[in-house]
Amino acid sequence: MLLQTQEQFDSKLILRPEFVFLIVEDEAGHYKLIEIFLRKKGIKNELHWFENGQSVLDFIADLKSSSTNKKKYIVLLDIRMPGIDGIEVLKKIKENNDFKDNPVIMLTTSADQQQAQTCYDLGCQAHIIKPPGQALLKAIANIAMGL
Amino acid sequence: MHNKHHTKLRTKLLTGFGITALLAAILGGFALIQMNKLASLNKDIYDHPLAVSNAVRDIQINIANMHRSMKDVVLADDKQQLQAAIDKVNEQENNALASFEIIAKQFLGDKEDIQTARVAFLQWKPIRQQVIDLVNAGKIDQAENITKNQGAKHIDTLNESIEVLSSFANAKAKEFHQYTQIARQRNLLFMIIFITVIVAMCLACGIYITKSITQPIYHVIEQINIVAKGDLNHKINMDPSDEIGQLAYSFDQMTNDLKLIIANRDELDAANQQLTASEQQLKANEQQLRAFNQQLRASEQQLKASNQQLIASEQQLQITNELLQASERKHRGLLDNLSVGVVAHGPDTSIIFNNPMASEILGLSESQMVGKTAIDPAWKFLNEDGTEMAAENYPIQLALNKQENLRDYIAGISRPDKQQITWVTCSSFAVYYEDGSLEYILISFVDITARITLQKHNQQLLQDLQGRNEELKSIAYISSHDLKTPLINIKGFSDLLIEHCTDMQNLIKNENVQNSEIDTLITKDIPEDLNYICSSTARMDKLICGMQKVSHIGVSEIDIQPIEMNHVLAGIINIMKYQTDSNNTEIKIDTLPGCMGDESQITQVFTNLIDNALKYKHPDRNAIISITGKIENKRSLYCIEDNGIGIHPDHYSKIFEIYHRLDPRQNISGQGLGLTIIKRILDRNNGKIWLESEPNQGSKFFVYLPMES
């Protein structure tokens, strides 16, 4: 926090405040690591933690009713979770006409080419291997720039 | 209308005339009634007014006469004349009284009027008596006076009262006359209408009947004309229920007979012509026969020459035969010593010959084979997969039906005298006569039992290997996914720990630092990092132990024995007694069939299933677990049914994955290994597991195991 390399300094990212992160992660340690990473990268935006797929889907379903909502959501979605897994959550998000335009970044523990392809076919923005690092930051930056 | 065409002519005519007669009778009857009515009216006229007025007139005449006779009484010269005049008056008086009787009888008006007139008439009598008495006394003047005054006066009164009767009778007569007049006119009008209607009805009836008779007749004439023009095939075809129909039918029959006669005549003509032709042919044949005869004689001579040639050929053949026999001996020796079994079948599949190797491979002696089409039913061919071969797939049948040679057709042979199956490859070769018909089929058998046994063994090995491979793959998947989760924590929090330690070092070096910052690092940040690292390593340890457990199932020795299922379950229930009692769980166990398996592994299967049923019990009700079993398709089928929270169909396959747990919100102990272990155990014990479930109602887990042998 005090000693920052040049690279770390360069990769600081400041997002407009209307961006809100929805982090779906069953593993508390992983959520903690993501949170520390984002904060360290200068992102001060609102973070919502969901411990499983169903709770984020419930949250999204409740959003639908409030049309005055001007927030933009970025979903960080773990794949292997008990109950509804990340791929299913992604499917349901993309079936939701009110929410499907919000970007989704998939987070996974291992490089599985087939799984990545499935996620991209379903319309995710990025498929990133944990732990959170430069790839995640780049994906968020792309989303912020509207790429 | 249509039906009336079918009534007979006689009926029609009778009906027509009957209706006419009936109408005439009605008319006559009506006329009679009307005439009667007129007559009675006439009689009324006569009976009443005429009779009354006549009587009145008589009375008036009599009264006038009486009055005049009274004068005669007064003017009588002597006693004789007087008596004559009195007699006359009496007589006239009686006449008038008689007329009164008539009136009384016939008068239709008020009877009071008659009485008045009668009283008036009777009052006249004393007056008359007085006059007669006076005359008798000789007082003529006085009598004359009474007659002229009192008498004349009374007669006027009398006349008046009688006139009433007369005028009433006249009025009545007029009335009757009017009646008669009206009745006449009415009857006249009615008769005219009635006659017109009856005439019209008669006419209509007549026209209809005429038409219904003439129309079918015209039709028949038309049809007959067609036949008359020569078309004998034409039929009138009318309903023969009336006379014309019968006529038509008879005509049709006649036409038919005529046709037959003509046809017969034509046939006769044709037969006649044929006869003539045959006769001519016969003559020609006779001539040909003669020619053949001559040819035959020539052939006979040729035959004799040929015979001589044949005898020469026969001698040559004998020489060839001897050569052939030598050749066969050579071939026979070759066949007898061949390591390939050879069988020759005739076109009817019967065996013509076989070599010794064939007997050895097939396990049938030459005497069991040669000349036979069917053999011992305990002896059979098998398909490559070990099932019994259908008769139409036997090598000889295939070779016969396919009409092409078999190449390396693999078949097993099950012999009654040998436990082990002999495997052979068959090839066939068909030999034909010169004209293309089949002479025999040669089938050769090569014993490949050793090769097939090896192949089967290899296949089994390959299958096992594939199973292990799958196992390895799943372990690789788990290590890459589930083991990585704690690993990421360890790495991430280790990095943070290093960072936090560096921060601390820097803080300690810095003299201006506040104690609170160091405090946060020591009491919060660093312990948190260490806590995550420790819990993650513990998780990894658990996961690796679980994996060992699962993979152990795949490699441990198993001892497949008959298992008494009720015994096994009684043991499980006994061990879980504390758990079930504290939960008020009800466990029902049927009489279960036995099965084949490794007892300790199968015990684990049922322990895990019951344990799951207890773990995933519905929070609102006591758990009820029932275990039933039966034999199905030569396997033992068990069903473990609970009334727990149930499983959504989407998750049926996932729940058997390693480390998979369904509902993250439910705080249920366990690692997600139970069903994975069950599935692996059943895979090894040739069993199977599947489920049916309804969320919130309960689940049914079905387990198949091999039946107890």
Chai-1 contact restraints between the chains, C-beta under 6 A:
chainA,res_idxA,chainB,res_idxB,connection_type,confidence,min_distance_angstrom,max_distance_angstrom,comment,restraint_id
A,E27,B,T485,contact,1.0,0.0,6.0,A-B,restraint_1
A,G29,B,N489,contact,1.0,0.0,6.0,A-B,restraint_2
A,G29,B,Y532,contact,1.0,0.0,6.0,A-B,restraint_3
A,L33,B,G492,contact,1.0,0.0,6.0,A-B,restraint_4
A,N52,B,P664,contact,1.0,0.0,6.0,A-B,restraint_5
A,R80,B,H481,contact,1.0,0.0,6.0,A-B,restraint_6
A,P82,B,R661,contact,1.0,0.0,6.0,A-B,restraint_7
A,P82,B,P664,contact,1.0,0.0,6.0,A-B,restraint_8
A,G83,B,D663,contact,1.0,0.0,6.0,A-B,restraint_9
A,G83,B,P664,contact,1.0,0.0,6.0,A-B,restraint_10
A,T109,B,H481,contact,1.0,0.0,6.0,A-B,restraint_11
A,T109,B,K484,contact,1.0,0.0,6.0,A-B,restraint_12
A,T109,B,T485,contact,1.0,0.0,6.0,A-B,restraint_13
A,S110,B,S480,contact,1.0,0.0,6.0,A-B,restraint_14
A,S110,B,H481,contact,1.0,0.0,6.0,A-B,restraint_15
A,S110,B,K484,contact,1.0,0.0,6.0,A-B,restraint_16
A,K130,B,I488,contact,1.0,0.0,6.0,A-B,restraint_17
A,P131,B,I488,contact,1.0,0.0,6.0,A-B,restraint_18
A,P131,B,G492,contact,1.0,0.0,6.0,A-B,restraint_19
